[in-house]
């Protein structure tokens, strides 16, 4: 019944593309996006790519919408002054790595990045946004869930038809070790995995895990793989804003079980700073399996307008 609405949604993306007059920034633009709504792992991929580019002597700036944040921008994120309510959780994670601009108008955000002297703009999300010309676009796909039921929002998770989206992609990043065939895509397919920092930290420890991300079960599985003994879990909606009562409730459950209260890095930054005592987070980072081919793709940024 929702399929006709999904068709209209997909057509709207195509219409925006055809009618766009994108801004061309002085900086090269690398877009890290996806075809589905939430949970694909774009942000860790964007962070790893930014670190690689910085090691190549590029001056990197992140550009993001600031999803679920109240500020429309364009503004430069200051982690000590802004919180998740202001700019969203992803912007805070990005800002810990490189200068980060929140702007719902991506063109204006890119103009600010140009003023900051960025040589490369890494867009976290924005693949379906056509306000800014892109030099290189990576589509991140969760290799375990793929494209869900293959239907468009609201009938399914897709933001646009698969073939339509992949036609604009310079590369696909398959995140995880699942088998996902992409027979119609002829470009490079890269493999990447998310690795937790200090995996031995929770080995043999009792933990109570909470997560408000696209796929909370992925976090719970990660903790098990780290050797943690999970005594309970609590899943919240993606990008959930925690209330004082919710935090105190899970804190009490963990204490009664004699367990550590553990959450994701994205959840941690959404919790008010004065309520984080006793809550531990598990940072993750993306690791690419095919560094040479990734390097060849990133070389194109320097060649894009040479």
C-alpha positions as a printed NumPy array, in Angstrom:
array([[  0.   ,   0.   ,   0.   ],
       [  2.929,   2.354,   0.666],
       [  4.739,   1.496,  -2.572],
       [  3.164,   4.37 ,  -4.594],
       [  4.376,   6.852,  -1.98 ],
       [  7.82 ,   5.283,  -2.238],
       [  7.808,   5.742,  -6.008],
       [  7.021,   9.433,  -5.545],
       [  9.834,   9.734,  -3.009],
       [ 12.331,   8.192,  -5.422],
       [ 11.119,  10.394,  -8.263],
       [ 11.62 ,  13.473,  -6.098],
       [ 15.323,  12.628,  -5.718],
       [ 15.684,  12.358,  -9.482],
       [ 13.828,  15.631,  -9.99 ],
       [ 16.083,  17.437,  -7.521],
       [ 19.12 ,  16.103,  -9.349],
       [ 17.889,  17.239, -12.766],
       [ 16.934,  20.716, -11.529],
       [ 20.025,  21.294,  -9.385],
       [ 22.517,  24.09 ,  -9.95 ],
       [ 25.239,  22.854,  -7.603],
       [ 27.844,  25.093,  -6.051],
       [ 31.406,  24.253,  -7.093],
       [ 33.703,  24.754,  -4.124],
       [ 37.4  ,  25.538,  -4.287],
       [ 38.022,  22.441,  -2.183],
       [ 37.654,  18.953,  -3.605],
       [ 34.533,  17.22 ,  -2.307],
       [ 34.376,  13.605,  -1.151],
       [ 30.848,  12.475,  -0.295],
       [ 30.281,   9.481,   1.986],
       [ 26.622,   8.546,   1.694],
       [ 24.233,   5.651,   1.423],
       [ 21.022,   4.573,  -0.249],
       [ 19.137,   3.626,   2.893],
       [ 17.847,   5.499,   5.92 ],
       [ 20.263,   5.191,   8.837],
       [ 22.521,   2.547,  10.284],
       [ 24.986,   1.875,   7.451],
       [ 28.138,   3.134,   9.184],
       [ 28.825,   6.284,   7.168],
       [ 30.385,   8.291,   9.988],
       [ 33.22 ,   5.864,  10.913],
       [ 34.007,   5.504,   7.204],
       [ 34.076,   9.298,   6.783],
       [ 36.404,   9.636,   9.774],
       [ 38.834,   7.012,   8.494],
       [ 38.899,   8.606,   5.039],
       [ 39.543,  12.024,   6.58 ],
       [ 42.479,  10.655,   8.565],
       [ 43.949,   9.065,   5.444],
       [ 43.561,  12.333,   3.54 ],
       [ 45.149,  14.298,   6.382],
       [ 48.109,  11.898,   6.299],
       [ 48.398,  12.796,   2.615],
       [ 48.826,  16.434,   3.66 ],
       [ 45.307,  17.535,   2.742],
       [ 43.597,  20.114,   4.919],
       [ 40.322,  18.343,   5.639],
       [ 37.015,  19.793,   6.804],
       [ 33.885,  17.775,   7.458],
       [ 30.523,  18.98 ,   6.197],
       [ 27.346,  17.529,   7.656],
       [ 23.707,  18.409,   8.026],
       [ 23.816,  18.046,  11.792],
       [ 20.935,  15.583,  11.878],
       [ 18.6  ,  16.065,  14.854],
       [ 20.456,  19.224,  15.865],
       [ 18.603,  22.523,  16.313],
       [ 21.205,  24.709,  14.552],
       [ 20.831,  25.018,  10.79 ],
       [ 24.218,  26.669,  10.223],
       [ 26.495,  27.196,   8.569],
       [ 28.572,  27.061,  11.734],
       [ 31.862,  25.532,  12.808],
       [ 31.297,  22.984,  15.561],
       [ 33.053,  23.657,  18.877],
       [ 32.843,  20.489,  21.021],
       [ 33.225,  22.465,  24.247],
       [ 30.429,  24.88 ,  23.355],
       [ 28.039,  22.75 ,  21.322],
       [ 26.211,  19.606,  22.364],
       [ 24.191,  16.97 ,  20.535],
       [ 21.021,  19.034,  20.948],
       [ 22.744,  21.834,  19.043],
       [ 24.457,  19.96 ,  16.212],
       [ 23.547,  16.268,  16.466],
       [ 25.697,  13.386,  17.655],
       [ 27.559,  12.725,  14.403],
       [ 28.887,  16.284,  14.16 ],
       [ 30.441,  15.975,  17.619],
       [ 32.231,  12.763,  16.654],
       [ 33.521,  14.373,  13.47 ],
       [ 34.658,  17.523,  15.274],
       [ 36.97 ,  15.436,  17.462],
       [ 38.927,  14.557,  14.308],
       [ 38.898,  17.64 ,  12.047],
       [ 37.15 ,  21.012,  11.678],
       [ 33.465,  20.3  ,  11.186],
       [ 30.821,  22.495,   9.612],
       [ 27.12 ,  21.965,  10.213],
       [ 24.953,  23.354,   7.45 ],
       [ 21.611,  22.222,   6.14 ],
       [ 22.419,  24.281,   3.061],
       [ 25.452,  22.326,   1.84 ],
       [ 26.477,  25.048,  -0.63 ],
       [ 26.739,  27.637,   2.129],
       [ 28.576,  25.135,   4.275],
       [ 31.101,  24.56 ,   1.482],
       [ 31.582,  28.307,   1.135],
       [ 32.516,  28.41 ,   4.81 ],
       [ 34.926,  25.502,   4.317],
       [ 36.547,  27.443,   1.484],
       [ 36.995,  30.424,   3.802],
       [ 38.67 ,  28.121,   6.329],
       [ 41.139,  27.064,   3.642],
       [ 40.066,  23.436,   3.359],
       [ 41.598,  21.534,   0.455],
       [ 39.176,  18.594,   0.804],
       [ 35.619,  18.594,   2.127],
       [ 34.426,  15.232,   3.434],
       [ 30.635,  15.144,   3.407],
       [ 29.129,  12.838,   5.992],
       [ 25.863,  12.036,   4.238],
       [ 24.449,  14.21 ,   1.455],
       [ 24.517,  11.702,  -1.396],
       [ 20.927,  12.656,  -2.241],
       [ 21.689,  16.356,  -1.796],
       [ 22.572,  18.201,  -5.02 ],
       [ 23.379,  21.678,  -3.703],
       [ 27.103,  20.943,  -3.843],
       [ 29.107,  19.455,  -6.73 ],
       [ 30.967,  16.296,  -5.727],
       [ 34.315,  15.084,  -7.032],
       [ 34.131,  11.596,  -5.53 ],
       [ 31.174,   9.725,  -4.047],
       [ 31.331,   6.591,  -1.898],
       [ 28.127,   4.697,  -1.122],
       [ 28.346,   2.751,   2.136],
       [ 26.269,  -0.424,   2.368],
       [ 25.813,  -2.652,   5.402],
       [ 26.742,  -6.005,   3.878],
       [ 24.477,  -7.909,   6.288],
       [ 21.238,  -5.974,   5.832],
       [ 21.891,  -4.698,   2.302],
       [ 18.943,  -2.743,   0.974],
       [ 16.296,  -4.295,   3.199],
       [ 13.109,  -5.195,   1.348],
       [ 14.241,  -3.218,  -1.69 ],
       [ 11.417,  -0.696,  -1.365],
       [ 11.544,   3.06 ,  -1.074],
       [ 10.62 ,   5.141,   1.974],
       [  8.018,   4.78 ,   3.52 ],
       [  7.465,   1.225,   2.234],
       [ 11.097,   0.304,   2.908],
       [ 14.479,   1.765,   3.838],
       [ 15.614,   3.045,   0.439],
       [ 16.087,   6.762,  -0.193],
       [ 16.095,   6.221,  -3.956],
       [ 16.064,   3.288,  -6.417],
       [ 19.219,   1.174,  -6.152],
       [ 20.246,   1.437,  -9.798],
       [ 19.602,   5.179,  -9.83 ],
       [ 21.816,   5.732,  -6.809],
       [ 24.626,   3.393,  -7.791],
       [ 24.838,   5.086, -11.2  ],
       [ 26.186,   8.197,  -9.398],
       [ 28.6  ,   6.304,  -7.136],
       [ 32.329,   6.199,  -7.824],
       [ 32.737,   3.297,  -5.403],
       [ 30.747,   1.117,  -3.026],
       [ 32.011,   0.362,   0.476],
       [ 30.643,  -2.917,   1.834],
       [ 30.802,  -2.662,   5.607],
       [ 31.017,  -5.966,   7.448],
       [ 31.701,  -9.487,   6.232],
       [ 28.301, -10.339,   4.79 ],
       [ 27.873, -11.517,   1.211],
       [ 25.937,  -8.937,  -0.806],
       [ 25.977,  -9.304,  -4.604],
       [ 25.958,  -6.101,  -6.656],
       [ 25.832,  -7.508, -10.202],
       [ 24.76 ,  -4.247, -11.855],
       [ 27.469,  -2.099, -10.312],
       [ 30.597,  -1.944, -12.447],
       [ 32.725,   0.339, -10.264],
       [ 35.177,  -0.525,  -7.464],
       [ 33.798,  -2.37 ,  -4.456],
       [ 35.79 ,  -1.89 ,  -1.253],
       [ 35.526,  -3.932,   1.928],
       [ 35.711,  -2.396,   5.38 ],
       [ 35.026,  -3.476,   8.946],
       [ 34.407,  -1.647,  12.204],
       [ 36.94 ,  -2.491,  14.902],
       [ 36.42 ,  -1.536,  18.556],
       [ 39.179,   0.341,  20.342],
       [ 40.932,  -1.6  ,  23.129],
       [ 38.865,  -4.792,  22.65 ],
       [ 40.451,  -6.386,  25.715],
       [ 38.924,  -3.722,  27.928],
       [ 35.697,  -5.612,  28.571],
       [ 36.898,  -9.192,  28.177],
       [ 35.401, -11.301,  30.955],
       [ 33.582,  -8.319,  32.476],
       [ 29.862,  -8.193,  33.218],
       [ 28.204,  -5.411,  31.232],
       [ 24.76 ,  -3.954,  30.762],
       [ 24.575,  -2.532,  27.235],
       [ 22.351,   0.21 ,  25.899],
       [ 22.273,   1.636,  22.388],
       [ 20.184,   4.07 ,  20.386],
       [ 21.601,   3.517,  16.916],
       [ 20.273,   2.184,  13.604],
       [ 21.063,  -1.43 ,  14.506],
       [ 21.579,  -1.819,  18.275],
       [ 22.128,  -5.551,  17.88 ],
       [ 25.382,  -4.837,  16.03 ],
       [ 26.727,  -3.134,  19.141],
       [ 25.609,  -5.976,  21.388],
       [ 27.282,  -8.469,  19.047],
       [ 30.487,  -6.406,  19.133],
       [ 30.564,  -6.551,  22.919],
       [ 30.129, -10.335,  22.837],
       [ 32.95 , -10.612,  20.312],
       [ 35.131,  -8.573,  22.705],
       [ 34.549, -11.232,  25.364],
       [ 32.135,  -9.241,  27.515],
       [ 29.517, -11.078,  29.559],
       [ 26.273,  -9.292,  28.749],
       [ 23.797,  -9.431,  31.62 ],
       [ 21.176,  -7.327,  29.845],
       [ 20.521,  -4.939,  26.994],
       [ 18.295,  -1.957,  26.28 ],
       [ 17.667,  -0.702,  22.749],
       [ 16.45 ,   2.828,  22.063],
       [ 15.426,   4.486,  18.772],
       [ 18.174,   5.785,  16.487],
       [ 19.551,   9.191,  17.619],
       [ 17.499,   8.92 ,  20.822],
       [ 17.765,  11.828,  23.283],
       [ 18.08 ,  10.359,  26.731],
       [ 16.071,  11.705,  29.615],
       [ 17.294,  11.853,  33.193],
       [ 14.811,   9.13 ,  34.177],
       [ 16.031,   6.801,  31.427],
       [ 19.667,   7.265,  32.387],
       [ 18.978,   6.695,  36.063],
       [ 16.872,   3.614,  35.261],
       [ 19.582,   1.85 ,  33.236],
       [ 22.231,   2.961,  35.737],
       [ 20.263,   1.289,  38.529],
       [ 19.728,  -1.918,  36.528],
       [ 23.458,  -2.162,  35.845],
       [ 24.308,  -1.483,  39.492],
       [ 21.868,  -4.138,  40.728],
       [ 23.483,  -6.646,  38.376],
       [ 26.981,  -5.659,  39.432],
       [ 27.731,  -4.784,  35.812],
       [ 29.401,  -1.98 ,  33.914],
       [ 27.03 ,   0.314,  32.048],
       [ 28.281,   0.463,  28.456],
       [ 27.071,   2.297,  25.364],
       [ 28.225,   3.425,  21.927],
       [ 30.272,   6.533,  21.254],
       [ 27.312,   8.115,  19.435],
       [ 25.049,   7.482,  22.416],
       [ 27.657,   8.772,  24.845],
       [ 27.853,  12.209,  23.221],
       [ 24.044,  12.482,  23.322],
       [ 24.017,  12.054,  27.089],
       [ 24.319,  15.317,  29.033],
       [ 27.901,  15.733,  30.212],
       [ 26.848,  15.938,  33.866],
       [ 25.068,  12.565,  33.61 ],
       [ 27.906,  10.49 ,  32.128],
       [ 29.573,   9.39 ,  35.365],
       [ 29.874,   5.638,  35.486],
       [ 28.906,   5.184,  31.824],
       [ 31.566,   3.739,  29.526],
       [ 31.607,   3.959,  25.747],
       [ 33.145,   1.76 ,  23.073],
       [ 34.706,   3.792,  20.263],
       [ 35.001,   2.043,  16.9  ],
       [ 37.039,   2.81 ,  13.817],
       [ 36.719,   1.643,  10.231],
       [ 39.483,  -0.428,   8.662],
       [ 39.661,  -0.907,   4.895],
       [ 40.758,  -4.286,   3.559],
       [ 42.003,  -2.995,   0.191],
       [ 44.32 ,  -0.049,   0.838],
       [ 45.894,   0.072,  -2.68 ],
       [ 42.56 ,   0.404,  -4.503],
       [ 41.35 ,   2.921,  -1.943],
       [ 44.517,   4.922,  -2.558],
       [ 43.889,   4.922,  -6.299],
       [ 40.402,   6.294,  -5.725],
       [ 41.635,   9.009,  -3.382],
       [ 44.268,   9.985,  -5.94 ],
       [ 41.348,  11.111,  -8.112],
       [ 40.659,  13.956,  -5.702],
       [ 43.939,  15.577,  -6.666],
       [ 43.278,  14.854, -10.334],
       [ 39.61 ,  15.897, -10.288],
       [ 40.168,  19.42 , -11.559],
       [ 43.853,  19.354, -12.446]])
